[in-house]
Amino acid sequence: MPIDPKIALGAELPVQEFSWTSTNVQLYHLGIGAGAKSTDAAELRYLRDNASQVLPTFATVAASFNATEAPKVSFPGIDINLANVVHGSQEVTVHRPIPANGSGTTRTRIAELWDKGKAAVIVQEAETVDADGQPLWTTRSSIFARGEGGFGGERGPSDKLELPDREPDAVVDAPILPQQALLYRLCGDRNPLHSDPEFAIAAGFPKPILHGLCSYGIVAKTVVDAMLGGDVAQVAGFKARFAGIVFPGETLRVRIWREGKQLLVSAVVPERDEAPALADVVLTTV
């Protein structure tokens, strides 16, 4: 079914009610590479029973742990083949530190719809509150749907982040386990693009690729550890655009520039001539 912007734009999606435990938090942190230094006290802060500190990027999976099937891109006025979809961008703003155990209610709407000609960009905004109705986090994400453009909409913005013209304040290499995608998918993203070689080939990739949100979490953790002493409470928000694919077993080279309350970041894959992975990356501190 082609995209119908008159129906889709502004549409509200079903309300999600969910809960999570410290086990979910630990699984998420393991899924983005925590625990590589298994006796490091700073690293183990991400993996304590009932008292783990929680990366703000956990917000992207908090409602997903019970998923056992591949997601469907089916919204009011939108019905797209999953094989044609890649994650475009992701932003999380936390209103306070996320607890290791909790519950939430999320309300989501289709906020923007852009026609790129050969593709469509669908932007969702979501607000999550706790059991008492107090704000927990706000997310904004986009998906890029190949072959779904041409519905007559506006092309949309194309602003890009300009990185400082100086050497970065830190450069950190974050290795990715060969089985990283198989581990991360247990957080709820069962898209076979990340686990099924035949599906990946049919989608135009030589083999399964890493989840974009896994790269997103790895980079966020890398920046927090390198520049904030591993203190997640200093993070107010984190956003990035998915600029290229990453394969399990590769490395993310993370360059970081401090600019006031913002940490500006680039993430590339050194094994493939520094092919871009994440761009327009900004971590905002409190």
C-alpha positions as CSV (number, residue, x, y, z in Angstrom):
1,M,0.0,0.0,0.0
2,P,1.5,3.4,-0.9
3,I,1.9,6.0,1.8
4,D,-1.1,8.2,2.4
5,P,0.2,11.4,4.0
6,K,-3.4,12.7,4.8
7,I,-3.9,9.7,7.1
8,A,-0.4,9.2,8.3
9,L,0.8,12.6,9.3
10,G,-0.1,13.3,12.9
11,A,-1.5,9.8,13.5
12,E,-1.3,8.5,17.0
13,L,0.0,5.0,17.4
14,P,-1.3,2.5,20.0
15,V,-0.3,3.4,23.6
16,Q,2.3,1.1,25.1
17,E,2.3,0.1,28.7
18,F,5.4,-1.9,29.9
19,S,7.8,-2.6,32.7
20,W,11.4,-3.5,33.0
21,T,13.8,-5.0,35.5
22,S,17.5,-4.9,36.3
23,T,17.8,-8.1,34.3
24,N,16.6,-6.3,31.2
25,V,19.0,-3.4,31.9
26,Q,21.9,-5.8,32.2
27,L,21.0,-7.7,29.0
28,Y,20.8,-4.4,27.1
29,H,24.2,-3.3,28.5
30,L,25.7,-6.7,27.5
31,G,24.1,-6.3,24.1
32,I,26.1,-3.1,23.5
33,G,29.4,-4.4,24.8
34,A,29.4,-3.9,28.5
35,G,31.4,-6.3,30.6
36,A,34.4,-6.7,28.3
37,K,36.5,-5.8,31.3
38,S,34.7,-8.3,33.6
39,T,36.5,-7.3,36.8
40,D,36.6,-3.5,36.3
41,A,34.5,-1.8,39.0
42,A,33.5,1.0,36.6
43,E,32.3,-1.5,34.0
44,L,30.4,-3.5,36.5
45,R,28.3,-0.5,37.4
46,Y,26.3,-1.3,34.3
47,L,25.7,-4.9,35.4
48,R,24.8,-4.9,39.1
49,D,21.7,-6.8,40.3
50,N,18.9,-4.4,41.1
51,A,21.3,-1.4,41.2
52,S,22.7,-1.0,37.7
53,Q,23.2,2.5,36.4
54,V,21.2,2.8,33.2
55,L,22.4,4.4,30.0
56,P,19.8,6.8,28.6
57,T,19.9,4.8,25.3
58,F,18.1,2.0,27.2
59,A,15.0,4.0,26.5
60,T,15.1,2.8,22.9
61,V,14.4,-0.9,24.0
62,A,12.7,-0.6,27.3
63,A,9.3,-1.6,25.8
64,S,10.6,-4.3,23.5
65,F,11.8,-7.2,25.6
66,N,8.8,-9.4,25.2
67,A,9.0,-9.2,21.4
68,T,9.6,-12.6,19.7
69,E,8.7,-11.8,16.1
70,A,10.1,-9.4,13.5
71,P,8.5,-5.9,13.7
72,K,6.0,-4.7,11.2
73,V,6.1,-1.2,9.6
74,S,2.3,-0.8,9.7
75,F,0.9,2.5,10.8
76,P,-2.2,4.5,9.9
77,G,-1.7,5.3,6.2
78,I,1.6,3.4,6.1
79,D,2.3,-0.2,5.3
80,I,5.9,-1.0,4.2
81,N,7.9,-4.2,3.5
82,L,10.4,-4.6,6.4
83,A,13.2,-5.5,3.9
84,N,12.9,-1.9,2.5
85,V,13.4,-0.2,5.8
86,V,16.5,1.1,7.6
87,H,16.8,3.3,10.7
88,G,17.5,6.9,9.8
89,S,18.1,8.7,13.1
90,Q,17.5,8.4,16.8
91,E,17.3,10.9,19.6
92,V,16.7,10.3,23.3
93,T,16.1,13.1,25.9
94,V,16.0,11.9,29.6
95,H,14.2,14.0,32.1
96,R,15.9,12.2,35.0
97,P,18.1,9.1,35.5
98,I,16.3,5.9,34.4
99,P,15.8,3.5,37.3
100,A,17.0,0.0,37.1
101,N,13.5,-1.3,37.7
102,G,10.4,0.5,36.6
103,S,7.3,0.8,34.5
104,G,6.2,3.3,31.8
105,T,3.5,4.3,29.4
106,T,4.5,5.6,26.0
107,R,2.4,7.7,23.6
108,T,3.7,8.0,20.0
109,R,2.6,10.0,17.0
110,I,3.8,10.3,13.4
111,A,5.4,13.8,13.6
112,E,6.8,14.3,10.2
113,L,6.7,12.6,6.7
114,W,9.2,13.5,4.1
115,D,9.3,12.5,0.4
116,K,12.8,12.0,-0.8
117,G,11.8,10.9,-4.3
118,K,13.0,7.3,-4.3
119,A,12.4,6.9,-0.6
120,A,10.3,8.2,2.3
121,V,11.4,9.3,5.8
122,I,8.9,8.7,8.6
123,V,9.5,10.6,11.9
124,Q,8.0,9.4,15.1
125,E,7.9,11.3,18.4
126,A,7.2,9.6,21.7
127,E,6.7,10.6,25.3
128,T,7.2,8.2,28.2
129,V,5.9,8.7,31.7
130,D,6.3,6.5,34.9
131,A,3.5,4.9,36.9
132,D,2.8,8.2,38.6
133,G,2.5,10.1,35.3
134,Q,5.9,11.8,35.8
135,P,8.1,12.3,32.6
136,L,10.8,9.7,32.1
137,W,12.1,10.3,28.6
138,T,11.2,11.7,25.2
139,T,12.3,10.0,21.9
140,R,12.4,11.1,18.3
141,S,13.3,8.6,15.6
142,S,13.1,8.3,11.8
143,I,13.0,5.4,9.4
144,F,14.2,5.5,5.8
145,A,11.9,3.5,3.5
146,R,13.5,2.7,0.2
147,G,11.1,2.7,-2.8
148,E,8.3,4.5,-0.8
149,G,8.8,8.0,-2.0
150,G,6.9,9.8,-4.7
151,F,3.7,10.4,-2.7
152,G,3.9,14.2,-3.3
153,G,5.2,15.4,0.0
154,E,7.9,17.9,0.9
155,R,11.5,16.8,0.7
156,G,12.3,17.9,4.3
157,P,15.5,19.3,5.9
158,S,19.0,18.1,5.2
159,D,21.1,19.9,7.9
160,K,24.4,18.3,8.9
161,L,26.5,18.8,12.0
162,E,29.8,20.6,11.4
163,L,32.6,19.1,13.5
164,P,35.3,21.3,15.0
165,D,38.3,22.1,12.8
166,R,40.8,20.7,15.3
167,E,42.1,17.5,16.7
168,P,39.5,15.6,18.8
169,D,39.7,15.6,22.5
170,A,39.5,11.8,22.5
171,V,39.7,8.9,20.1
172,V,38.5,5.5,21.3
173,D,38.2,2.2,19.4
174,A,35.2,0.1,20.5
175,P,35.4,-3.6,19.3
176,I,32.2,-5.4,18.3
177,L,31.8,-9.0,19.0
178,P,31.1,-11.4,16.1
179,Q,27.9,-12.5,17.9
180,Q,26.9,-8.9,18.9
181,A,23.8,-8.7,16.7
182,L,22.6,-12.2,17.9
183,L,23.0,-10.9,21.5
184,Y,21.4,-7.5,20.9
185,R,18.4,-8.9,19.2
186,L,17.3,-10.4,22.6
187,C,16.5,-6.9,23.6
188,G,13.5,-7.2,21.3
189,D,14.5,-6.3,17.7
190,R,14.0,-9.6,15.9
191,N,14.4,-8.2,12.4
192,P,16.0,-11.1,10.4
193,L,18.2,-8.5,8.7
194,H,20.5,-8.9,11.7
195,S,20.5,-12.7,12.1
196,D,19.4,-14.4,8.8
197,P,22.1,-14.6,6.1
198,E,19.5,-15.3,3.3
199,F,17.2,-12.5,4.4
200,A,20.2,-10.1,4.5
201,I,21.3,-11.1,1.0
202,A,17.7,-10.6,-0.3
203,A,17.8,-7.1,1.2
204,G,21.0,-6.3,-0.7
205,F,23.6,-6.9,2.0
206,P,26.4,-9.5,1.9
207,K,25.6,-10.8,5.4
208,P,23.6,-9.8,8.4
209,I,24.4,-6.3,9.7
210,L,24.5,-4.9,13.2
211,H,21.4,-3.1,14.5
212,G,21.7,0.6,14.1
213,L,20.5,1.0,17.7
214,C,23.2,-1.3,18.8
215,S,25.9,0.9,17.2
216,Y,24.0,3.9,18.8
217,G,24.3,2.4,22.3
218,I,27.9,1.3,21.8
219,V,28.9,4.9,20.8
220,A,26.9,6.4,23.7
221,K,28.5,4.2,26.2
222,T,32.0,4.9,24.7
223,V,31.5,8.6,25.0
224,V,30.1,8.4,28.6
225,D,33.0,6.2,29.7
226,A,35.7,8.3,27.9
227,M,34.5,11.8,28.7
228,L,32.1,11.6,31.7
229,G,33.9,9.1,33.9
230,G,31.2,6.5,33.2
231,D,28.6,8.7,35.0
232,V,25.3,8.3,33.1
233,A,23.6,10.9,35.4
234,Q,25.5,13.6,33.5
235,V,23.7,12.8,30.3
236,A,20.7,14.9,29.3
237,G,20.3,13.6,25.8
238,F,21.9,11.7,22.9
239,K,21.2,11.9,19.2
240,A,22.7,10.5,16.0
241,R,22.0,9.9,12.3
242,F,22.7,6.4,11.0
243,A,25.2,7.1,8.2
244,G,26.3,3.6,7.1
245,I,26.2,-0.1,8.0
246,V,28.3,-1.9,10.5
247,F,29.0,-5.6,10.5
248,P,29.4,-7.7,13.7
249,G,33.1,-8.3,14.3
250,E,34.2,-4.9,13.1
251,T,35.3,-1.9,15.2
252,L,33.8,1.5,15.8
253,R,36.4,4.3,16.0
254,V,34.8,7.1,18.0
255,R,36.2,10.6,17.9
256,I,34.9,13.1,20.4
257,W,35.1,16.9,20.7
258,R,34.0,18.8,23.8
259,E,32.1,22.0,23.0
260,G,30.6,23.4,26.2
261,K,27.8,21.2,27.4
262,Q,27.9,19.2,24.2
263,L,30.1,16.4,23.1
264,L,30.3,16.2,19.3
265,V,31.1,12.8,17.9
266,S,31.9,10.9,14.8
267,A,31.9,7.1,14.5
268,V,33.5,5.2,11.6
269,V,34.6,1.7,10.7
270,P,38.5,1.6,10.4
271,E,38.4,-1.9,8.8
272,R,36.6,-0.3,5.8
273,D,38.7,2.8,5.2
274,E,36.8,4.6,8.0
275,A,33.4,4.1,6.4
276,P,30.9,6.3,8.3
277,A,28.7,4.5,10.8
278,L,27.0,7.3,12.8
279,A,27.0,11.0,12.0
280,D,25.6,14.2,13.4
281,V,26.2,12.7,16.9
282,V,25.7,14.9,19.9
283,L,25.7,14.0,23.6
284,T,24.3,16.8,25.7
285,T,25.2,17.0,29.3
286,V,23.1,18.4,32.2
